[in-house]
């Protein structure tokens, strides 16, 4: 069963979780990054920075290690398995399983498959193509894309992708398909929330911080990020 970060026109209340980070003493999660050939390097940097900023408030940080996959075609890269069985994140062009009327209601930015109720797969997928499509359809929120400076367009696109990545990392670290009524782990966010500057609807509450801290204390969850070429 895939758990997806989707974009719909639903407004949720939000609040900033208070208190000291429960995971402040945890070592950083190491992440190996292979950059997709069709995703600008500046977008990749901002995606990772956004996901890191969201989790940093909980005391958890990431070391993003970029590696090269030179010479791989998109099809070859999609078929390449992770080098080992830690967390893998694919940033590529897969559009997901949605189509037709369902796709008109929900455009998945990212997803993770659960093999069982509390057993997430070791791969997260973040769709660059879906993010581009949704941004093009959200002009009432982001403005006229064709008139934007490249830096502004990339910033907003990467902001949405980074927030989707942070959400799916949450499913993995919490080992849960469950969604919360607010914050990072709520089921849906609006275009305003994905593309806007404030992050206050992407917070992680105290109970979630404690769960992640407990899991990291008892297991090695070194992450591996794979971007398709």
Backbone torsions as a table, in degrees:
resi	resn	phi	psi	omega
1	UNK	NA	125.5	-178.7
2	UNK	-89.8	133.3	173.9
3	UNK	-103.6	119.8	-171.9
4	UNK	-117.4	144.8	168.6
5	UNK	-85.1	118.7	-175.0
6	UNK	-122.1	164.1	-179.6
7	UNK	-115.4	115.0	176.9
8	UNK	-139.3	165.1	-178.7
9	UNK	-89.6	70.5	177.8
10	UNK	-129.7	134.9	-178.9
11	UNK	-103.4	128.7	177.5
12	UNK	-117.9	148.8	173.5
13	UNK	-72.4	155.4	179.4
14	UNK	-145.2	156.1	175.6
15	UNK	-151.7	153.6	-179.5
16	UNK	-87.9	121.4	179.9
17	UNK	-66.8	133.4	-178.0
18	UNK	-98.6	168.9	175.2
19	UNK	105.3	164.6	-179.4
20	UNK	-71.8	144.1	179.1
21	UNK	-59.7	131.3	-179.0
22	UNK	-74.3	-21.8	-174.8
23	UNK	-109.2	24.3	-173.4
24	UNK	-62.1	-25.4	-176.3
25	UNK	-89.8	-1.1	-174.3
26	UNK	-77.3	145.2	174.9
27	UNK	-70.4	158.5	179.5
28	UNK	-66.7	152.1	174.3
29	UNK	-86.9	125.0	-178.8
30	UNK	-85.6	130.2	-176.2
31	UNK	-128.0	123.4	176.0
32	UNK	-91.3	128.9	-173.8
33	UNK	-116.4	125.8	170.9
34	UNK	-112.4	118.4	-169.8
35	UNK	-83.9	131.4	177.4
36	UNK	-68.1	141.6	-176.3
37	UNK	-67.3	-27.7	-178.7
38	UNK	-95.5	2.1	176.9
39	UNK	-104.2	118.2	-179.1
40	UNK	-56.0	138.0	178.9
41	UNK	-54.5	-34.5	178.9
42	UNK	-66.2	-34.4	176.3
43	UNK	-66.9	-44.8	179.5
44	UNK	-57.9	-46.7	179.5
45	UNK	-57.5	-44.5	-178.0
46	UNK	-71.1	-34.5	175.7
47	UNK	-59.6	-48.5	-178.6
48	UNK	-66.7	-39.4	178.4
49	UNK	-62.7	-39.6	-178.7
50	UNK	-67.5	-46.5	178.0
51	UNK	-61.9	-41.3	179.6
52	UNK	-63.8	-42.0	-178.3
53	UNK	-63.5	-37.6	179.6
54	UNK	-66.0	-45.2	-177.6
55	UNK	-79.0	-24.0	-179.2
56	UNK	-60.3	-30.5	178.9
57	UNK	-64.6	-17.7	177.9
58	UNK	-96.6	2.4	-179.2
59	UNK	89.3	4.8	-179.5
60	UNK	-107.2	130.9	179.4
61	UNK	-125.7	166.1	-178.6
62	UNK	-126.0	146.6	169.3
63	UNK	-109.2	107.8	-177.1
64	UNK	-88.5	110.2	-178.0
65	UNK	-104.3	111.2	-178.1
66	UNK	-87.0	132.4	176.7
67	UNK	-124.9	168.5	-175.6
68	UNK	-105.2	144.9	172.1
69	UNK	-128.2	47.7	-174.8
70	UNK	-59.2	138.4	175.5
71	UNK	92.4	-8.4	-179.0
72	UNK	-85.4	133.0	174.9
73	UNK	-78.7	163.2	177.1
74	UNK	-54.5	-42.6	-178.9
75	UNK	-66.2	-42.0	178.6
76	UNK	-64.1	-42.2	-178.3
77	UNK	-66.1	-39.1	178.2
78	UNK	-61.4	-31.2	-176.8
79	UNK	-85.5	-11.7	-176.3
80	UNK	-73.1	127.1	177.3
81	UNK	-77.4	158.9	174.7
82	UNK	-59.6	148.1	-178.9
83	UNK	-67.6	-23.8	173.9
84	UNK	-156.5	172.0	-166.7
85	UNK	-90.8	49.2	167.0
86	UNK	-99.8	-172.3	179.7
87	UNK	-64.9	131.9	173.8
88	UNK	-118.9	137.8	176.6
89	UNK	-123.0	122.7	178.8
90	UNK	-102.5	124.3	172.7
91	UNK	-110.5	107.0	-174.0
92	UNK	-150.9	-149.3	-169.6
93	UNK	-113.3	6.8	176.9
94	UNK	-62.6	135.3	-177.7
95	UNK	-93.4	-7.2	-178.5
96	UNK	86.7	-178.9	-174.0
97	UNK	-85.5	-11.0	-175.4
98	UNK	-73.6	147.3	178.3
99	UNK	-158.6	164.1	174.7
100	UNK	58.7	-131.6	-176.1
101	UNK	-62.8	-38.0	179.6
102	UNK	-63.6	-40.6	-179.6
103	UNK	-66.0	-29.4	178.0
104	UNK	-66.4	-24.3	-178.3
105	UNK	-95.6	-28.9	-174.6
106	UNK	-146.1	123.5	178.0
107	UNK	-111.2	107.3	-176.0
108	UNK	-73.0	124.2	174.7
109	UNK	-85.6	-29.4	-179.6
110	UNK	-158.1	160.9	178.8
111	UNK	-157.5	158.2	173.1
112	UNK	-139.6	140.9	-178.8
113	UNK	-96.5	137.2	174.7
114	UNK	-105.2	123.6	178.1
115	UNK	-72.5	-36.7	174.6
116	UNK	-140.9	179.7	-174.0
117	UNK	-52.2	-44.7	-176.3
118	UNK	-118.5	26.8	-178.6
119	UNK	-125.7	86.7	177.8
120	UNK	-70.3	147.0	172.9
121	UNK	-64.3	168.1	-179.1
122	UNK	-93.7	17.6	179.9
123	UNK	-134.1	131.0	171.8
124	UNK	-109.5	141.2	176.8
125	UNK	-116.4	131.3	173.9
126	UNK	-119.1	124.1	-173.8
127	UNK	-96.1	109.6	175.2
128	UNK	-65.3	-41.8	-179.1
129	UNK	-63.0	-41.3	179.0
130	UNK	-66.8	-36.6	178.6
131	UNK	-64.6	-41.4	177.3
132	UNK	-62.6	-44.1	-179.5
133	UNK	-62.6	-45.2	-177.0
134	UNK	-67.7	-39.5	178.8
135	UNK	-61.9	-38.9	178.6
136	UNK	-63.6	-29.8	-179.8
137	UNK	-92.6	3.2	-176.8
138	UNK	-113.4	40.3	-176.0
139	UNK	-62.7	-29.5	179.1
140	UNK	-64.0	-21.8	-179.6
141	UNK	-100.2	-47.9	-172.4
142	UNK	-93.6	-18.1	-176.9
143	UNK	97.3	-172.5	-178.2
144	UNK	-80.9	109.7	-172.8
145	UNK	-61.9	-40.1	-176.8
146	UNK	-62.6	-21.8	-179.6
147	UNK	-96.8	0.0	-179.0
148	UNK	-81.2	145.0	165.7
149	UNK	-61.2	149.9	-178.5
150	UNK	-55.8	-41.5	-177.7
151	UNK	-62.2	-40.0	179.4
152	UNK	-67.8	-42.5	179.6
153	UNK	-62.1	-45.2	-179.7
154	UNK	-66.9	-37.3	179.7
155	UNK	-61.3	-47.4	-178.0
156	UNK	-68.5	-40.1	178.6
157	UNK	-62.9	-46.8	-179.4
158	UNK	-67.4	-32.1	177.8
159	UNK	-60.2	-47.3	179.6
160	UNK	-65.3	-43.7	-179.4
161	UNK	-65.2	-40.1	179.6
162	UNK	-66.0	-36.9	178.6
163	UNK	-70.4	-36.9	174.8
164	UNK	-64.8	-42.7	177.6
165	UNK	-60.6	-44.0	179.2
166	UNK	-60.1	-39.6	179.0
167	UNK	-63.5	-46.4	-178.3
168	UNK	-69.6	-34.1	172.6
169	UNK	-59.8	-36.1	177.2
170	UNK	-60.4	-44.6	177.1
171	UNK	-58.8	-40.8	-179.1
172	UNK	-68.6	-48.6	-176.6
173	UNK	-69.0	-32.7	178.3
174	UNK	-84.4	-12.5	-176.8
175	UNK	52.3	47.9	-175.4
176	UNK	-148.5	140.3	173.4
177	UNK	-85.7	-6.5	-173.3
178	UNK	-68.5	148.9	173.5
179	UNK	-112.2	154.9	179.2
180	UNK	-103.7	161.4	-178.7
181	UNK	-70.4	-16.3	179.0
182	UNK	-155.5	172.2	177.8
183	UNK	83.0	-167.8	-176.4
184	UNK	-53.6	-40.4	-171.9
185	UNK	-92.2	13.4	172.4
186	UNK	-70.4	156.2	-169.2
187	UNK	-67.5	-36.7	-175.7
188	UNK	-137.9	153.2	175.0
189	UNK	-133.2	153.4	179.2
190	UNK	-82.7	166.9	175.5
191	UNK	-60.5	-37.5	176.3
192	UNK	-57.6	-40.9	-177.7
193	UNK	-72.5	-37.7	-179.8
194	UNK	-72.6	-41.6	-172.8
195	UNK	-98.0	-16.1	-176.9
196	UNK	-74.9	165.1	-178.1
197	UNK	-68.6	-45.0	-174.6
198	UNK	-65.1	145.6	176.0
199	UNK	-108.4	11.9	-169.5
200	UNK	-71.2	-6.7	172.6
201	UNK	-98.8	10.2	179.8
202	UNK	-123.7	37.4	-179.3
203	UNK	-87.3	161.2	-179.7
204	UNK	-116.5	124.4	-173.8
205	UNK	-81.5	172.6	-174.4
206	UNK	-61.4	-41.1	-179.4
207	UNK	-64.8	-39.3	178.0
208	UNK	-66.8	-40.8	177.3
209	UNK	-60.0	-43.1	-178.7
210	UNK	-65.5	-39.5	178.9
211	UNK	-64.1	-45.6	179.2
212	UNK	-63.1	-43.7	180.0
213	UNK	-60.2	-42.9	-179.5
214	UNK	-64.3	-41.4	179.6
215	UNK	-66.8	-40.4	-179.1
216	UNK	-69.2	-27.4	178.1
217	UNK	-71.3	-25.3	-173.7
218	UNK	-111.7	2.7	-179.7
219	UNK	-151.7	151.9	175.4
220	UNK	-89.0	111.9	-177.9
221	UNK	-117.0	48.5	174.2
222	UNK	-62.9	129.2	-174.9
223	UNK	-97.5	150.1	176.4
224	UNK	-126.4	122.1	-178.4
225	UNK	-105.2	122.7	179.9
226	UNK	-114.6	114.8	171.8
227	UNK	-98.7	133.5	-177.1
228	UNK	-74.7	152.6	175.4
229	UNK	-102.9	NA	NA
